[in-house]
Amino acid sequence: MKRLQVINFISATDLHHALLQRSEIAVIDVREAKFYAQGHINLSAHVALSSLEPQLLTTVPRRSVSLIVVDDKGAVGGTAERAIELLSALSFTDIRKLEGGLGAWIENGCPLGTGYNTLVKTFSDLAHAHYATPTITPEQLHARLISGQPTTVIDCRPEQEYQKTTVTGAHNVPGVELALYHLNRVEAGHLYVISCFSRTRGIVATTTLARLNDVPNVVFLEDGIMASFLHGVPTGPGDSRLLAPGHIESDPVLRGHAEGIIQRHGLSVIDQSQYSRFVEERDSRTLYVFDVRPEASYLAGHLEQAVSAPGGQLLMTYDAQVPVRNARVVLVDDAHLKRAAVSAFWLSHFDNADIHVLAVGSEDFNLVGGASTVALPENLQWLTSQDVHKRLDSFCVLDVGPSLNYEQGHLPGAKFVLRPSLYAWLETQPQGPFLFTSPDGVNAAYAASEFTRAFGIEAYVLEGGTEAWRKAGLALEVDVQPQQLISPFDDDWGSTMRAKVNREQMFRNYLTWERNLGHEVPQDETVKFLWPSVSNN
């Protein structure tokens, strides 16, 4: 890739100072996840070069916002400079490179975070202590289950995760949806036990029920499914036949709950006219709009600017979905506003955005149906799954999606590659034809566009990506031969959910790391949380 003639820099000292201010700024680390997890700026968002455009176009909506690009050493022609060229092509106008990269940040005495979703996990650990979240250990849960004490286990993760593995017998109600339920089992000794895979979502869901919903008999399962597995509590696939653990409250009751939360915690509720003003000002002030209703409600009709964020996952992925600090965030909900109020309560603790809640559904709003889409490059050659199936052997298939998806199923014979590795590989290959694919085809489209420009190759894109191929009932393969890997799985940050061997030790190491975050990360003076008085809850 041709190097830019002019690159603007920011020193580690100036970046550290900027992160202490209240102006809008986004620090994006463009290394692959494996290296990001080994050490990163705590307030940076991970936006890997290998999938930069699809991520940035959905998470950095204002093209004139201040963007700071970070790689390891800030080398000439390195990852940061390649990212800057792509960002410039996307019309971002205020881009600076961290001079000396992460190495300069370290030399300046600034601390690093490790792992993934570090900021959110740190927050949940601190919230556990601040709110004195009621907790039960896996050993205590096991004893209750064996002795037959009345116990209802609820897995608060999205259904897809629940179906893979959970505490045996657990019901499933995702995150913020659980706040809508009336948990009515109050007989003597009954206990609701809330679990996630490790800590974060379980802490938040339990604290929500205990402090915002006033549920007296609810506890967090310490260290979740991981610790349950380690301590012999039965685990296995989720059971979709299990009924909900209670009933959803009526809209008037939920609205009363929401108004109480909003008033006690000084949350902002806006109307249609205020929202319209925010939209009009989005070129000068970054605006995020998240629809926190279930996906089905979103697909039936949503605000044009809204991104679907159901089930409480917005908090879990907040640092990735809102990389621009000090932006405006609008949480869209049904008329009762309970989901939005709960979400706003938690997000307000980060003290790095103006959070507002908004009810939709009235005739004042122009709603659109279907899923949101990402802008795609022009002048691409698209092929349907059936077109490709008829002549699959004539293509060199390049899968540029996440390695996890590739492992779970890819087109027969497809090669896996992270986009930055394609430059060296294509220099030694015949010039096509190449078929690019990724889970939904978006990253494949940008890859095809980029490498057609760079090499003049004959490139095609699988319409709808690998998921469209799957839905067409066409065969996928899961075996991976060494010759299929153009690049290693450097996008794997070491997630314990992908562990295939030595899971016990991986789980123990992970839980030790996560429990220590509340002590380590707050030593960074750029990391600040806003803690309301417990007595006001």
Sequence and secondary structure as in RCSB ss.txt:
>XXXX:A:sequence
MKRLQVINFISATDLHHALLQRSEIAVIDVREAKFYAQGHINLSAHVALSSLEPQLLTTVPRRSVSLIVVDDKGA
VGGTAERAIELLSALSFTDIRKLEGGLGAWIENGCPLGTGYNTLVKTFSDLAHAHYATPTITPEQLHARLISGQP
TTVIDCRPEQEYQKTTVTGAHNVPGVELALYHLNRVEAGHLYVISCFSRTRGIVATTTLARLNDVPNVVFLEDGI
MASFLHGVPTGPGDSRLLAPGHIESDPVLRGHAEGIIQRHGLSVIDQSQYSRFVEERDSRTLYVFDVRPEASYLA
GHLEQAVSAPGGQLLMTYDAQVPVRNARVVLVDDAHLKRAAVSAFWLSHFDNADIHVLAVGSEDFNLVGGASTVA
LPENLQWLTSQDVHKRLDSFCVLDVGPSLNYEQGHLPGAKFVLRPSLYAWLETQPQGPFLFTSPDGVNAAYAASE
FTRAFGIEAYVLEGGTEAWRKAGLALEVDVQPQQLISPFDDDWGSTMRAKVNREQMFRNYLTWERNLGHEVPQDE
TVKFLWPSVSNN
>XXXX:A:secstr
    S   EE HHHHHHHTTSSS BEEEE S HHHHHHSB TT EE  GGGHHHHHHHH   TTSEEEEE SS  
TTSHHHHHHHHHHHTT  EEEEETTHHHHHHHTT   B SSSHHHHHHHHHHHHHTT  EE HHHHHHHHHHT  
EEEEE S HHHHHH EETT EE  GGGGGGEE    STT EEEEE SSSHHHHHHHHIIIIIS  SSEEEETTHH
HHHHHTT  EES  TTS  SSEE  HHHHHHHHHHHHHHTT EE  HHHHHHHHHTTTTS EEEEE S HHHHHH
SEETT EE  TTHHHHTHHHH  SBTEEEEEEE TT HHHHHHHHHHGGG SEEEEEEE  STTS EE S     
  SS  EE HHHHHHTGGGSEEEE S HHHHHH B TT EE  GGGHHHHHTTS    EEEE SSSHHHHHHHHH
HHHHH   EEEETTHHHHHHHTT   B    GGGBSS  TT    GGG  S HHHHHHHHHHHHHHHHHHGGGST
T       GGG 
